[in-house]
Every structure is written in C-alpha cells, then in structure tokens.
Amino acid sequence: MSILTQRQEIILFSIVDDFLKVMMPISSKHLIEKYRLDISSATVRNEMAKLETDGYLTKPHTSAGRIPSRKALRFYTGMLSEELGGSKSQLNFDFHPEVEEMDRGGMTRSLADVISSTTQYLTQVSLTEEDEIIKGLFLTPITTNTLLLIIVLESGTIRKIPVDSDDFVTVPELEKLGNEMNVLSYGQPLSSLPSIIDQMQVAPHLSVLKASIRRSVVGGISEPQKVIGHSGFNHLIHQISSDISTLQLLYDDMESDQLNDIIDLNTIDGVDVYFSDELNRDYDSISVIATNFSFNGMNGNLMIIGPEMMGYKEVIRLMYAIRNQEMKRSEHSDGK
C-alpha cells in the first residue's frame, strides 16, 4: 500500500471536500484557481493520475475531472475525525422540548427531529438511564400462579415484570406486601430494589413468594432498557431513491428497533464512520456516522444515516459538538 505524500494528501482532501459540496467531477484547473496552489497544472494532473492509479479517484469518461472512490472517502473522514476530534467544537445546539415534563420516548424523538432537521439525514437517537428512580410499585395477580410487578419510574417509563406465585397467598396479603414494597422503594434507585426486598420482613409462608419476586426483579432489571427515536427517513427516500432494497431493509430494521445491530456500538471511539461493506446488513449506497454522548444524566447513542456521498464535514463537526458538551434540557422560564 503506497503512502501518500503531503502534497497528495492536500490534493485528495481538497478534491473530496469540493466534490461533496457540488457533486461534480473536480479538475486540476479548479483546484489551482480555488486554492491558489503554487504548482503547475501539469503537476496537479500528474498527482491526480497517481491518486487514480492508487484507487483513490476515478475519472468519468465524459469529464476532465475526477471523483472520489470509497477509499478516498475513508481517507477524508479519517482526516476529519483526527482534526475535529482534537478540538472542542462549540457549535450551538439548542434543544427545546415542547412540553415541560417529557418522558424518554419524547426526548429521543425530539432530539432525533432536531438533529435530522439540522443534517437533512435519517437520524436515530438512543437513550439509556442506568439507574432510574422508582416512583411507584404495584403487585397485581394476572392468573392463579402468576403476579405482575409494575414499576413506575421517574422518567415515565413503566417496567412490567411477571412473577411466579402459588395458591396460598390471599389477596389481602398480596395487597399488604405490595403496599409495603411501594413505601420502601419510593424515591429509591431501581438498582436498589433487590436489596430492599431482602430487608423486608414477611410471614414465613410468604418467604417463597418474596424470593420469587426478588429473582424476577433481578432478571427484569439486569439489562438497562434503551428508548429509541427516529426521524428523517423521508430524506433518505429522496437521497437513495433507486436503491429500493436498502430502503426496505432500513425501514424494517428501524421499525423493529434493530438499527443498533448494524454496527458494534461497543467499539465506537469518538465519531466513527461506517460504509456499506462494514455494516452487519446487506445494505448498499449508504454510510453510517455514529457516536456516544450524554444527555440529562443519561447515556446516549447517535446514528446518522445518509448516502455514501454525503456532507461528512458538517455531520462530523455537529456530532463532536454534541459529544463534547453535556446537552441539557432547556428550562421554560416565563420571566422567572
């Protein structure tokens, strides 16, 4: 694999940067006139020919200019991430929810709407709160051998956990047990619920049910739940209208909340760009830009999906801005 010279890097970066703005082949004359390069047109053409030989550029038959290949896009996005990742971008990004008390589902949808409107690309936002606060807890029978533990969390999320029971628990005993659990757990972190149940004093014949509730709680809260919001699929419909197969696959994955499966979220480092051949699906003609961020004390993941020839510079800059600042919900103040 050949190593690019500094001059080749400058020429290649400039070609990709300009092509993504105008979506037209870039000529040596254009480069010299725009960037005032202190080299001859022949030298620029020679360097462009070498970049073409190395697989970075391709030349349409009807044009004197060149267009970037996927290899060139990888070089370009790598350079952008290196440049932008080393600086604290302070792009203003204001999030103004329309309602004062918004649950996580509303937050993810509103964030996705704002980011998609800014980028004009399909956007997915995932939020996970590791340890939410319990605001209510209820036990209710659903069959003779099954109870349903309902946990209301501060974010508005409701967890429903089935619990195996037996025929020896009366309705008054169940109500008393549920009321006690509700009082003890109110205002406590969800992760503390198993230990709260451990400390409860119950009649000997309820000890089996207590153990069953604890087991079900441990199993039901072991995996933090993600709340996912999407926006901007209509942008992608227009951008890759000829690739019906990819659009259908993406729509199916979006509707079933499986877009997170197309990349390994655990390997994200900064802002990462993935092309079609790097995704865990048979997609064509798209790229995915992903990052992790925090919002209101919650862990978040952001994915922006667009055509392979997309505005990487603007999107990557925005994602570093989001990543580098703790976005906070704007307070609605009427002169307060």
Stockholm file with secondary structure:
# STOCKHOLM 1.0

chainA/1-336         MSILTQRQEIILFSIVDDFLKVMMPISSKHLIEKYRLDISSATVRNEMAKLETDGYLTKPHTSAGRIPSRKALRFYTGMLSEELGGSKSQLNFDFHPEVEEMDRGGMTRSLADVISSTTQYLTQVSLTEEDEIIKGLFLTPITTNTLLLIIVLESGTIRKIPVDSDDFVTVPELEKLGNEMNVLSYGQPLSSLPSIIDQMQVAPHLSVLKASIRRSVVGGISEPQKVIGHSGFNHLIHQISSDISTLQLLYDDMESDQLNDIIDLNTIDGVDVYFSDELNRDYDSISVIATNFSFNGMNGNLMIIGPEMMGYKEVIRLMYAIRNQEMKRSEHSDGK
#=GR chainA/1-336 SS CCCCCHHHHHHHHHHHHHHHHHCSCBCHHHHHHHHTCSSCHHHHHHHHHHHHHTTSEECCTTCSSBEECHHHHHHHHHHHHHHHHTSCCCCCCCCCCSSSSCCHHHHHHHHHHHHHHHHCSEEEEEEECSSCBEEEEEEEEEETTEEEEEEEETTSCEEEEEEECCTTCCHHHHHHHHHHHHHHHTTSBGGGHHHHHHHCCCCGGGHHHHHHHHHHHHHHHSSCCCEEEEECHHHHHHHTTTCHHHHHHHHHHHHTTCGGGGSCGGGCCSEEEEEGGGSSSCCCSEEEEEEEEEETTEEEEEEEEEESSCCHHHHHHHHHHHHHSCBCCCCCCSCC
#=GC SS_cons         CCCCCHHHHHHHHHHHHHHHHHCSCBCHHHHHHHHTCSSCHHHHHHHHHHHHHTTSEECCTTCSSBEECHHHHHHHHHHHHHHHHTSCCCCCCCCCCSSSSCCHHHHHHHHHHHHHHHHCSEEEEEEECSSCBEEEEEEEEEETTEEEEEEEETTSCEEEEEEECCTTCCHHHHHHHHHHHHHHHTTSBGGGHHHHHHHCCCCGGGHHHHHHHHHHHHHHHSSCCCEEEEECHHHHHHHTTTCHHHHHHHHHHHHTTCGGGGSCGGGCCSEEEEEGGGSSSCCCSEEEEEEEEEETTEEEEEEEEEESSCCHHHHHHHHHHHHHSCBCCCCCCSCC
//
